[in-house]
Amino acid sequence: MSFSPTDDENFNSSFEIGSLSKNYEYNPFIQDEDTESEKEDLPRLLLMGLRGSGKTSIQKVVFQKMSPNETLFIGSNNSILKDVVNNSAFVNFQICDFPGHFNFTGIDDIESIFQGCESLIFVIDAQDAIASALNRLHSVVTKAYKVNSNIKFEVFIHKIDGLTEDTKMETQREIHQRANDDLVESGLEQKIYISYHLTSIYDHSIFEAFSRVVQKMIPQYATLENFLNIIISTSGIEKAFLFDVKTKIYVATDSSPVDVQSYELCCDMIDVIIDLSNIYGMGEDQDLMNDPAFDDKSSSLIKLNNGTILYLREVCSFLALVCILREDNFEKQRIIDYNFMILRKGIHRLFELKDKEKDSIPSSKSSSLL
């Protein structure tokens, strides 16, 4: 494993992304302190489900780095909990955790809940009776769709740890079928699409599921995927992930299928990198949890005993490109590193244009229940 800077001036170009200035210094990933009004304008992700389904534990583990075992001591949530997740220009939204007993019936201004909502995650406890959960799911989904037809609906079939593979698949099929039957009865089966994910906070499945949710919230995802397709095709790479380092959510990957074991290996690699960076790269003013020593000099190479290499390069303080390739193909490291430099500049350029477009659109304010 090594942490070393790369001199990209000596490499031969293998591909280019757009027309990029050599003196390009823009960094959209460094976030300024948001004002309260700016936070309210962020895309909103709603986390819902019955009491005890595991909603708050999911948020704590994924976004606040709580140990899964510590979630056993979390009490019931009796109010709407709001949190801003703004690690980078990719992972930048407001997450609202609703209590399990929340009732929409007496809400006059229900539009204020679902307007501005990008994604709604409904959590179902796979180890509990699902009839009540399915009734609530249908009620929430239909109300939300009437207010905002652009919401992306996700169901986390949660707490699958301890269940056999057959039981997991059977539970998913039952929930999918019964939820779809409810939509058919309402005449909405052609209008509402729900994605289903098997999740647990005791393995990487919850991070993989949130990765897919967040990717749908990124308008530029197709461009990012194309960038990664180009770099793997020109560099002999088998798989590439663009990771939000703080959460281990991959905000983009190439178009080839994601192998769960490969994703888990990449997550484990990031944990090692952050641990070593904190040990050997800490400055006097750095905070171990909130300001990891992960900068533009950070890179890592791990060789596995099956001839596979994991290669990590920093994109910004909270983003990293993690590649999986064969050891024989790593002989072209200089080309890989140069292509990475072009990729990084392309990503920065992409979000420079995004921010300019955002600044040109006047923000609109509306009353909000949240």
N, C-alpha and C positions, 0 to 999 in steps of 0.2 A: 504494500500500500504506500502511496506517495502523495505528498501535497506539494505541488510545484507549479510555478507560473509557466505559461506557454508563450513563446516568441512567435507570433503569427506572421511576422513580416517575412520570414524565410520560407514559407510554404508556397507550393504551387496550387493555384485555384483549381477546384474540381467542379464547383457549381456556384451560382450566384442566385440570390433571392432579391429581386427588385434592383433598383438603383440606389445604392447606399453611399453616403458621404464618408470618406476616410476620417474626417474630423468629427464624426458623429459622437455626441456626448450625452444625448438625452437619456434619462433613466426614469420611465414612468412607474417603476416598481417601488420606488421609495415614496412612501405615503406620508403626506403632511397630516397634522392633526386635524381631524374632521370636526367641523362645527356641528351642532345638534341638527340644524336644518339639512346639512349635507347627509347626515346619517339617515334622516327620514326619507331622503330621495333615493337611497340605495335599493336595489332589487330585494324583494322580501321572500324569504323561505319560511313556510309555516310547518311546524312539527306538531302533529295531533295524534290522538289515540286514547284508548280507555285508561283509567287509572291503573298503574302498575304494569303497563305494557313495556316500559323501559325507555320512554322518550328522553327524559332528563339525563339518564345514564349515558345514552348515546351521545348527546350534546357534550357532556362532560368529558367523555373518553376521546371523542374525535377532535373537539376544538379547544379543550382546556387541559388536555394531556393527563387526565386523572387515570389512575390505575383501575382496571376493571374490578379488582377486589374491593377498592374503596367505595365503589358505587353501592355496595350493600348497605351502607350507612346513610344513603340519601333518603330524606323523607319525601312524603307526597308533595307535589307542587300544587299550591292553592291559588296561584295567580299567574297571569301571563308574564313569562320571563323573556326579556329581550336581550340580545347580545349582537354586537357588530363584529363580523369576521372580515377583516380587511388586510390580509397578509400581503396581497399584491394586487395588480390590476386584473388578474385572473380570478382570484378568490376574494371577492369583495361584495358582501351582501349582509343583510340584517336577518337574523334567525329568531323566530318567535316561537317559544315553547308554550303551548296551551295546556292548562290543567285538564285532567281526564274527565272531570265533571262539567266542563264548560258547555253551556246550553245556548244555542243560537236562537231559540224560540222567542225570547224576550228582547232581542237586539233590534232596535229600530234602524240603526245605521249599519246594516250588515255589509253594505258596499265598502265601508271603510276598512273592513278586515281583508277582503279579497282583491280590491283594486290595488294594483302595484305588486301583487303576488306573482312571482315567477314560477314557484314550485310549491306543491303541497305534499308533504310526506305523512302518510298515515301508518302508524306502527301497530302491528297485531302480535300479541303474545302467542307464539306457536304452541306453547305448553298449556294454554288455558282454553276454555270453551270459546269458540269463535263466533257464535250466533250473534251475541250482543255487539261484538266488534264489527261484524259485517253490516248490521243495521245502522250503526253510527257512521261507518264508512260511506254507505250509500247516501245517508242524509247530508253529510258534509260535502261529498263530491257533487251532488246535484245542486245544492245551494251555491257552492263556489262557481260551478260552470255557468249558472244563470247570471251571475255578476260579472265573471271574467272568463270568457271561453278560451283564453290563451294559456290558462294555468296548466302546467305539466303535473300530472298526478302520479305519485309513486307510493307503493305499498311495501313496507319493510316487514317481512314475515320473520319476526325476531325471536331471540332466545332458542335458536336451533341447536345450540351446543348440548350434547347429551342425547340427541335424537339420532336414530339410525338413518342411513341414506334413504331407505325405502320410506320411512316415516316422513322425512323432509319432503320428498317428492310428492307423496300422497297428500300432505297438508297443503302444499303449494297448489296442487291440482284442484283440491276441494275449494280453497279460498278463491282461486281464479274463476272456477266454474260458477260458484254461488254469487260472486260479485257481478259476473257477466249476466247471470240470469236476472238479477235485480235491475240492471241497466236495460235489458230487453223489455222487462215489464213496464219500465218508464219510457220506452221508446227512444233511449239515448245511446243504444249500443253502437250506432254508427257515428256518434259525435264525441263521445268520451273514450279516451284511450288511457288505460292504467298499466304502468310497468310494475313488475313484481320482483323483489329481491329477497333472497334468504340471508339473514344477518345474525351476527353474534358479536358482542363486545370482547369476547375472549379469543378471537382470531382476527385475521385480516379482512374477513368478509364485510364488516361494517365500513371499512375504509374503501374497499372496492365498490360497494354500493353507493357511497357518497360521492365517489369519483364520477360515476355515471350520472348522478343527479347534477353535480356542478358543471359537467361538460355541456349539458343541455342549456345551462344558463349563460354560456359563453357564445355570443353571436359570431365571434371569429374562429370558432372551433374548426370549421372546415379548412380554413387557411392554415391553422396550426397543424392539422393532420397532414395537409399537403406538404408543409415544410418538413415534417418528420419522414414522410414517404420519400422525399427527395434525398434526405441525408442518409437513409438506410440503403437506398438503391445505388448511391455513389460511393459509399464507404464500406461496403461489405458487412453491414450491421444486420443482425437478425431481428431485433426488436428494440424499440426506443420509447421511453416514457419521459414526459415533462412533468416533474413532480413539484407540488407545493411542499417544501421541506418541513414546514412547521406541522402540518396535519397528515402528511404522507398520502394526500389525495393526489392522484395523477390527473392533471387538468387536460392533458392531451396524450395521445399515442398514435402510432401509425395505423394504417387500415387493416393490418393483419390481426387475426384473432388474439385475444389476451389469454395467455395461459396463467392460471391462478398461481402455480408454483413459481413461475418467473416473476410475477408481481410481488409475491411474498419475499423472494430473494432480494429484490430491489429495495423493498421496505426495510429489510434487515440491514442492508448495506447503508442506507441513509442513517439508521440509528447508530451504526458504528462510526460513521463519519462525524455526526454531530457530537457524539461522546468524545471522540479524539480531538475534535476542534475545540471543544470546551476545555479539555485538559491542557492541550499544548498551545492553544491560540488565544487564551483569555487575556484581555487587557485589563488594566486596573479599573476602568470605568464600565466594564461590560457586566451585564447581568446574565447569570448562567442560564436562566429559563427563558428570558424574554429577548436577549440579544446574543444569540449564538455566534461564535467566531467562525462565520461562514462567509467568505468574501470572494472576490474575483480571482484570487490565487488558489482557491480550493479545487482540488481534483483528486480522484482516487482510482486505483486499479486493483481489482481483486481477481486472482486466478483460481478457478475451481479445479478440483482433481479430475473432472471429466473433459478437460480441454476447453471449457467455456470461460470467457472473461466478462466481468462486470466493470463497466467504465463510467465514471461520474464526472461531469463538468458543471461548474457553477454558471447559472444564467444571470441571477441577481441574488440579493441577500436571502431571499426565501424561495428561490426557484432553482431546480437543477435538472439537467438532462442526464438520464441514466440509460446506458446502452448495454445490450447483451449481444456478444459476438463470439465467433470461434477464435481461438488463439492464433491460428494461421493468418487470419485476416487482420490481426492487430499489427502485422508488419507494416501496414499502411497508416500508422498512427499519425504521421505528419499530415497526411491528407485528411484524416478524420478530424484532427484538431483544427485545421484550417476551415474545413466545412462547418465545424461547430462555431467558429468565430463569425462566419457569414450568417449562420442560423441565428445566433444571439443578436446580431445587429438587425436582422429581419424582424425578430420578435419585438425588439425595442421600437423599431420603426412602425410596426403594425399598431402598437398602442399609443404612439405619438399621434398618429392620424385619428385614432379613436378619441383621444382626449380633446383634440381640436374640434372634432365633430360634436362632442358633448358640450364644449364651451359655446358653440354657435347656437345651441338650442336652449331657449330660456326655460328655466325650471318652473314647473307649475306646482302650486301648493294646494292641498285639499285637507279638509278636516279628517282626522284619523282616530279611530277608537283605540289603536295600539299606542 
